[in-house]
Amino acid sequence: MKKNLRMLAILLIIALFPTAAFAQTDRVHRVAPGEALFMIAQKYGITIQELVAKNGYLRNPNAIFPRQVLIVPPASKPSVYTVQSGDSLFKISQKVNVSMATIAQLNNLSDWNQVHVGQVLSLPPSAGTSVPAAPTAPATYTVKAGDTLYKISQQLNISMTILAQENNLTDWNQLRVGQVLKLPVAQIPQPEPTFLGTVSNMSAKYPDTFYSRGPSTTNKIALTFDDGPDGLYTSQILDVLKAHKVPSTFFLIGSKVETHAREVQRIVAEGHVIANHTWSHPDLRKIDSAQLAAEFEQTEKALEKVTGLKTALMRPPYGGINDGVIENLRDLNYKVINWSADSMDWRDRNVDSILINTLPDVRNGGILLFHSGPGDSAATVAALPELIETLKMQGYEFVTVDKLLNLKPYR
């Protein structure tokens, strides 16, 4: 009974105070007419710099538009200053390098001359002139909303394999918010000298075979969709792309192609590119070279039968790669297409979560990962219009992967 009452109380608090309950997570803000960055930053208690840093996709931070989506980071806990003997608001502002007006506004001071010894004044997060001590390498990492093992490995420059081994992760896709991962401290300060499985190392070692993004000098980006076709969401995604005149690239699973031949033919007819995503979606690191070749050969036969096309681009399921996989795929004359921004739409089936996962990682030349099945892709369909409009407002041009990377899509 007590347990039920406690749960009911928690639910009531969340219902009555949703902002407080979720204040420590990223949020979505849809720009209203007349809003400017400083107004939005002030509304959420953060600095303009924090807002711009979170929205790395902003090509021109001085230009935002109504209906544009901004991702808002949680407000930092403000600094404080305790008034000392002889202090005035002017002296305090000089000490902490913050204007008197800002301090007065933060603390609701109507009379700037009335501060008293022992009074605690709130300061903005950027206040203070002292130089923080150099951070030491952490021994753990706490999983945040939107994190994947891939994102964490790139952020910390530690391979996914080493992270998985260190934490006994059998399924690399199953991380939960708040989970604490152990880190190999010796690996943190410097790049790994021997492991060649990270995306950056793969791109450097196989520059003519492995791609995770296009050139940073272009405003072009590519939408990609994995795991289709299906009989429901593939068509809905195609409807959205058609309405917004956005060409995309679909990495298709061979075993579904003939069952959903109409959808595959529509993909091609409407100017999108099809590519190979294996026959049965295995982890290519866990099968031998003969099985790997068969996965792609079966898929090619199905695609050629339905469309008359033989693909030259592929994406490994789960992004699972290593040197052996890359070399096998190179021998099969495939270009391997990874990604630079992951929507995590297969896991976070919620519009705002998909936007939060994707937008901060979008840059010039980016390759964005979404899914057109299996399971419920309704949130993906709903999120796409906002994402497309937001990025178009910032001057991005959507192209297919082959156009972005200057590759031939078919043989």
C-alpha positions as CSV (number, residue, x, y, z in Angstrom):
1,M,0.0,0.0,0.0
2,K,2.8,2.4,1.0
3,K,4.7,1.6,-2.2
4,N,1.6,2.4,-4.3
5,L,1.0,5.7,-2.5
6,R,4.7,6.6,-3.0
7,M,4.4,5.9,-6.7
8,L,1.2,7.9,-6.9
9,A,2.9,10.9,-5.2
10,I,5.8,10.7,-7.7
11,L,3.4,10.7,-10.6
12,L,1.6,13.7,-9.2
13,I,4.8,15.7,-8.9
14,I,5.8,14.9,-12.4
15,A,2.3,15.9,-13.7
16,L,2.2,19.1,-11.7
17,F,5.8,20.1,-12.2
18,P,7.0,18.7,-15.5
19,T,9.7,21.3,-16.0
20,A,11.3,20.6,-12.7
21,A,11.1,16.8,-13.2
22,F,13.0,17.0,-16.5
23,A,15.2,20.0,-15.9
24,Q,18.4,18.1,-16.2
25,T,17.8,16.8,-19.7
26,D,18.0,18.4,-23.2
27,R,14.8,19.9,-24.4
28,V,13.3,20.9,-27.8
29,H,12.4,24.5,-28.4
30,R,10.4,25.5,-31.5
31,V,11.2,29.1,-32.4
32,A,8.2,31.5,-32.2
33,P,7.9,34.6,-34.4
34,G,9.9,37.4,-33.0
35,E,12.2,35.3,-30.8
36,A,15.9,35.8,-30.8
37,L,18.7,33.6,-29.5
38,F,19.3,35.8,-26.4
39,M,15.6,35.6,-25.5
40,I,15.5,31.9,-25.8
41,A,18.7,31.5,-23.8
42,Q,17.3,33.8,-21.1
43,K,14.0,31.9,-21.0
44,Y,15.9,28.6,-20.1
45,G,18.5,30.2,-17.8
46,I,21.5,29.4,-20.1
47,T,24.0,31.5,-22.0
48,I,23.8,32.2,-25.8
49,Q,27.2,30.4,-26.0
50,E,25.7,27.3,-24.4
51,L,22.7,27.3,-26.7
52,V,24.9,27.7,-29.8
53,A,27.4,25.0,-28.7
54,K,24.5,22.5,-28.3
55,N,23.1,23.3,-31.7
56,G,26.2,22.6,-33.8
57,Y,24.1,22.4,-36.9
58,L,23.7,26.3,-36.9
59,R,25.6,27.5,-39.9
60,N,24.6,31.1,-39.1
61,P,23.8,31.5,-35.3
62,N,22.7,35.1,-36.0
63,A,19.8,33.9,-38.2
64,I,17.0,31.8,-36.7
65,F,13.5,31.4,-38.1
66,P,10.0,30.7,-36.8
67,R,9.3,26.9,-36.5
68,Q,13.0,26.2,-36.5
69,V,14.0,23.6,-33.8
70,L,16.6,24.3,-31.2
71,I,17.9,21.8,-28.7
72,V,18.2,23.4,-25.3
73,P,20.8,22.0,-22.8
74,P,19.9,21.9,-19.1
75,A,20.8,25.0,-17.2
76,S,24.0,24.9,-15.3
77,K,23.8,25.5,-11.5
78,P,24.6,29.2,-11.1
79,S,27.7,30.3,-9.3
80,V,27.3,32.2,-6.1
81,Y,29.2,34.9,-4.3
82,T,29.0,35.7,-0.6
83,V,29.1,39.4,0.2
84,Q,32.1,40.4,2.3
85,S,32.9,43.4,4.5
86,G,33.5,46.5,2.3
87,D,31.8,45.0,-0.8
88,S,29.6,47.0,-3.0
89,L,27.8,45.8,-6.1
90,F,30.4,47.6,-8.2
91,K,33.3,45.9,-6.4
92,I,31.6,42.5,-6.7
93,S,31.0,43.0,-10.4
94,Q,34.7,43.8,-10.9
95,K,35.8,40.7,-8.8
96,V,33.6,38.2,-10.7
97,N,33.7,39.9,-14.1
98,V,29.9,40.2,-14.4
99,S,28.0,43.4,-15.0
100,M,26.1,45.0,-12.1
101,A,22.9,44.9,-14.2
102,T,23.2,41.1,-14.6
103,I,23.8,40.5,-10.9
104,A,20.9,42.8,-10.0
105,Q,18.6,41.0,-12.4
106,L,19.6,37.5,-11.2
107,N,19.0,38.4,-7.6
108,N,16.0,40.7,-8.0
109,L,17.9,43.7,-6.5
110,S,15.7,46.8,-6.8
111,D,18.3,49.0,-4.9
112,W,21.8,48.3,-6.2
113,N,23.3,50.0,-3.1
114,Q,21.7,47.5,-0.7
115,V,23.9,44.5,-0.3
116,H,24.8,43.2,3.1
117,V,27.7,41.1,4.6
118,G,26.9,37.4,4.4
119,Q,24.3,37.8,1.6
120,V,24.6,35.1,-1.0
121,L,24.3,36.4,-4.6
122,S,23.6,34.1,-7.6
123,L,25.9,34.5,-10.5
124,P,25.7,33.3,-14.1
125,P,27.5,30.0,-14.9
126,S,30.3,31.8,-16.8
127,A,31.2,34.1,-13.8
128,G,34.5,34.3,-12.2
129,T,38.1,34.9,-13.4
130,S,39.9,32.0,-11.8
131,V,41.4,29.3,-14.1
132,P,39.9,25.9,-13.4
133,A,42.3,23.1,-12.6
134,A,43.1,20.8,-15.5
135,P,40.7,17.9,-15.6
136,T,42.0,14.5,-14.8
137,A,41.0,11.5,-16.9
138,P,37.8,10.0,-15.5
139,A,37.7,6.4,-14.6
140,T,34.0,6.1,-15.5
141,Y,31.5,7.6,-17.9
142,T,27.7,8.0,-17.1
143,V,25.4,7.3,-20.0
144,K,23.3,10.4,-21.0
145,A,20.1,10.6,-23.0
146,G,20.9,10.1,-26.7
147,D,24.2,8.3,-26.0
148,T,25.2,5.3,-28.0
149,L,28.3,3.2,-27.7
150,Y,29.4,4.7,-31.0
151,K,29.0,8.3,-29.7
152,I,30.7,7.5,-26.4
153,S,33.7,5.9,-28.2
154,Q,34.1,8.9,-30.5
155,Q,33.8,11.4,-27.6
156,L,36.4,9.6,-25.5
157,N,38.6,8.3,-28.3
158,I,38.2,4.7,-27.0
159,S,37.1,1.9,-29.4
160,M,33.7,0.4,-29.0
161,T,35.4,-3.0,-28.7
162,I,37.5,-2.0,-25.7
163,L,34.5,-0.3,-24.0
164,A,32.4,-3.4,-24.5
165,Q,35.1,-5.7,-23.2
166,E,35.7,-3.4,-20.1
167,N,32.0,-3.5,-19.2
168,N,31.1,-7.1,-20.4
169,L,28.6,-5.7,-22.9
170,T,27.2,-8.6,-25.0
171,D,24.7,-6.3,-26.8
172,W,26.3,-3.0,-27.9
173,N,22.9,-1.4,-28.6
174,Q,21.6,-1.9,-25.0
175,L,22.8,1.1,-23.0
176,R,20.5,2.9,-20.5
177,V,20.5,6.4,-19.3
178,G,22.4,6.6,-16.0
179,Q,24.4,3.5,-16.6
180,V,28.0,3.9,-15.4
181,L,30.7,2.5,-17.8
182,K,34.2,1.7,-16.6
183,L,36.9,3.3,-18.7
184,P,40.4,2.0,-19.2
185,V,42.2,5.0,-17.8
186,A,45.5,4.3,-19.6
187,Q,43.6,4.6,-22.9
188,I,42.0,8.0,-22.2
189,P,44.8,10.6,-22.6
190,Q,46.1,9.4,-26.0
191,P,44.8,7.8,-29.2
192,E,44.8,4.0,-29.2
193,P,48.0,2.9,-31.0
194,T,46.9,-0.6,-32.1
195,F,43.1,-0.8,-32.5
196,L,41.9,0.1,-36.0
197,G,38.2,-0.2,-35.4
198,T,37.1,3.3,-34.7
199,V,35.4,5.3,-37.4
200,S,38.3,7.9,-37.6
201,N,40.9,5.2,-38.0
202,M,38.8,3.3,-40.5
203,S,38.4,6.4,-42.6
204,A,42.1,7.1,-42.5
205,K,43.1,3.5,-43.3
206,Y,40.5,2.8,-46.0
207,P,39.9,6.3,-47.6
208,D,38.6,4.8,-50.8
209,T,36.3,2.3,-49.2
210,F,35.0,3.6,-45.9
211,Y,33.0,6.8,-45.5
212,S,31.2,8.3,-42.5
213,R,30.7,11.8,-43.8
214,G,31.3,14.1,-46.8
215,P,33.6,17.1,-47.1
216,S,33.2,19.8,-44.4
217,T,33.5,22.5,-47.1
218,T,30.1,21.7,-48.6
219,N,26.6,22.6,-47.3
220,K,25.3,19.3,-48.6
221,I,24.1,16.6,-46.2
222,A,22.5,13.2,-46.8
223,L,19.5,11.5,-45.2
224,T,19.7,7.7,-45.1
225,F,17.2,5.0,-44.0
226,D,18.1,1.5,-42.9
227,D,16.2,-1.8,-42.5
228,G,13.4,-1.3,-45.1
229,P,11.4,-1.9,-47.0
230,D,8.2,-2.5,-45.2
231,G,4.5,-2.2,-46.1
232,L,3.6,0.8,-44.0
233,Y,6.4,3.3,-42.9
234,T,8.5,3.2,-46.1
235,S,5.6,4.7,-48.1
236,Q,4.9,7.3,-45.4
237,I,8.6,8.3,-45.3
238,L,8.5,8.6,-49.1
239,D,5.4,10.8,-48.9
240,V,7.3,13.2,-46.6
241,L,10.4,13.2,-48.8
242,K,8.3,13.9,-51.8
243,A,6.4,16.8,-50.2
244,H,9.7,18.4,-49.1
245,K,11.6,17.5,-52.4
246,V,14.4,15.7,-50.5
247,P,16.3,12.9,-52.2
248,S,17.5,10.2,-49.8
249,T,19.4,6.9,-49.7
250,F,17.7,3.6,-48.6
251,F,19.8,0.7,-47.3
252,L,17.5,-2.3,-47.9
253,I,17.4,-5.7,-46.4
254,G,17.3,-8.3,-49.2
255,S,14.9,-10.7,-47.6
256,K,12.2,-8.0,-47.6
257,V,12.7,-6.8,-51.2
258,E,10.4,-9.1,-53.2
259,T,7.6,-9.0,-50.5
260,H,7.6,-5.2,-50.8
261,A,8.6,-4.8,-54.4
262,R,6.2,-1.9,-55.0
263,E,7.9,0.2,-52.3
264,V,11.3,-0.6,-53.7
265,Q,10.3,0.4,-57.2
266,R,8.7,3.6,-55.8
267,I,12.0,4.5,-54.1
268,V,13.9,4.3,-57.4
269,A,11.1,6.0,-59.4
270,E,11.0,9.0,-57.1
271,G,14.8,9.7,-57.5
272,H,16.1,8.1,-54.4
273,V,19.1,5.7,-54.3
274,I,18.9,2.1,-53.1
275,A,21.9,0.3,-51.4
276,N,22.7,-3.0,-49.9
277,H,22.1,-3.7,-46.2
278,T,22.6,-7.5,-46.4
279,W,20.0,-10.3,-46.7
280,S,19.3,-11.1,-43.0
281,H,20.9,-8.2,-41.0
282,P,23.7,-10.2,-39.3
283,D,26.7,-8.7,-37.4
284,L,29.3,-9.1,-40.2
285,R,32.1,-9.4,-37.6
286,K,30.6,-12.7,-36.4
287,I,30.3,-14.5,-39.8
288,D,33.0,-15.9,-42.1
289,S,33.9,-14.4,-45.5
290,A,31.8,-17.0,-47.4
291,Q,28.7,-16.2,-45.4
292,L,29.4,-12.4,-45.8
293,A,29.6,-12.7,-49.6
294,A,26.4,-14.7,-49.7
295,E,24.5,-12.1,-47.7
296,F,25.3,-9.5,-50.3
297,E,24.9,-11.7,-53.3
298,Q,21.4,-12.8,-52.3
299,T,20.4,-9.2,-51.8
300,E,21.8,-8.1,-55.1
301,K,19.8,-10.8,-56.9
302,A,16.6,-9.6,-55.3
303,L,17.2,-6.0,-56.0
304,E,18.2,-6.6,-59.6
305,K,15.1,-8.7,-60.1
306,V,12.8,-5.9,-58.8
307,T,14.6,-2.8,-60.1
308,G,17.2,-4.0,-62.7
309,L,19.9,-2.3,-60.6
310,K,23.1,-3.7,-59.1
311,T,24.2,-1.6,-56.1
312,A,27.7,-0.3,-55.3
313,L,27.0,1.1,-51.9
314,M,26.4,-0.8,-48.6
315,R,26.0,-0.3,-44.9
316,P,27.0,-2.9,-42.3
317,P,24.2,-3.8,-39.9
318,Y,24.7,-2.1,-36.5
319,G,27.6,-0.3,-38.1
320,G,29.6,-3.4,-37.1
321,I,33.0,-3.2,-38.8
322,N,36.6,-4.3,-38.3
323,D,39.6,-4.6,-40.7
324,G,38.6,-8.0,-41.9
325,V,35.0,-6.9,-42.7
326,I,36.3,-3.8,-44.6
327,E,38.7,-5.8,-46.6
328,N,36.1,-8.4,-47.5
329,L,33.7,-5.7,-48.6
330,R,36.5,-3.9,-50.6
331,D,37.2,-7.2,-52.4
332,L,33.4,-7.4,-53.3
333,N,33.8,-3.9,-54.8
334,Y,31.5,-2.1,-52.3
335,K,31.8,1.3,-50.8
336,V,31.0,1.2,-47.1
337,I,28.8,4.0,-45.9
338,N,28.6,4.7,-42.1
339,W,27.1,7.9,-40.6
340,S,28.0,11.0,-38.6
341,A,24.6,11.7,-36.9
342,D,22.5,8.9,-35.4
343,S,18.8,9.6,-34.7
344,M,18.4,6.4,-32.5
345,D,14.9,6.3,-33.8
346,W,14.7,2.5,-33.4
347,R,15.1,3.0,-29.7
348,D,13.7,6.4,-28.9
349,R,10.3,6.4,-30.6
350,N,9.5,9.9,-29.7
351,V,9.7,13.0,-32.0
352,D,11.5,15.3,-29.5
353,S,14.0,12.5,-28.6
354,I,14.8,11.9,-32.3
355,L,15.4,15.6,-32.8
356,I,17.6,15.8,-29.7
357,N,19.6,12.8,-30.8
358,T,20.2,14.1,-34.3
359,L,20.4,17.9,-34.6
360,P,23.4,18.6,-32.3
361,D,25.6,16.3,-34.5
362,V,24.7,17.7,-37.9
363,R,27.5,19.5,-39.7
364,N,28.4,20.3,-43.3
365,G,28.8,17.0,-45.2
366,G,26.9,15.0,-42.6
367,I,25.3,11.6,-43.2
368,L,22.2,11.2,-41.0
369,L,21.0,7.7,-39.9
370,F,17.2,6.9,-39.7
371,H,15.2,3.7,-40.1
372,S,12.2,2.8,-42.3
373,G,11.4,-0.4,-40.4
374,P,11.2,-2.8,-38.6
375,G,8.7,-2.0,-35.9
376,D,7.1,1.3,-35.2
377,S,8.6,4.2,-37.2
378,A,5.7,6.6,-36.7
379,A,7.9,9.0,-34.7
380,T,10.4,9.0,-37.5
381,V,7.7,10.0,-40.0
382,A,6.5,12.7,-37.7
383,A,10.0,14.1,-36.9
384,L,11.2,14.3,-40.5
385,P,9.3,17.4,-41.6
386,E,10.6,19.5,-38.6
387,L,14.2,18.2,-39.1
388,I,14.1,18.9,-42.8
389,E,12.6,22.4,-42.5
390,T,15.0,23.3,-39.7
391,L,18.1,22.3,-41.7
392,K,16.9,23.9,-44.9
393,M,16.4,27.1,-42.9
394,Q,20.1,27.0,-42.0
395,G,21.1,26.6,-45.6
396,Y,21.7,22.9,-45.9
397,E,21.1,21.1,-49.2
398,F,19.9,17.5,-49.1
399,V,21.5,15.0,-51.6
400,T,21.8,11.3,-51.9
401,V,25.0,9.7,-50.5
402,D,26.6,9.1,-53.9
403,K,26.2,12.8,-54.7
404,L,27.7,13.8,-51.4
405,L,30.7,11.5,-51.7
406,N,31.1,11.7,-55.5
407,L,30.6,7.9,-55.9
408,K,28.8,5.7,-58.3
409,P,25.6,4.3,-56.7
410,Y,25.3,1.4,-59.1
411,R,27.5,-0.9,-61.1
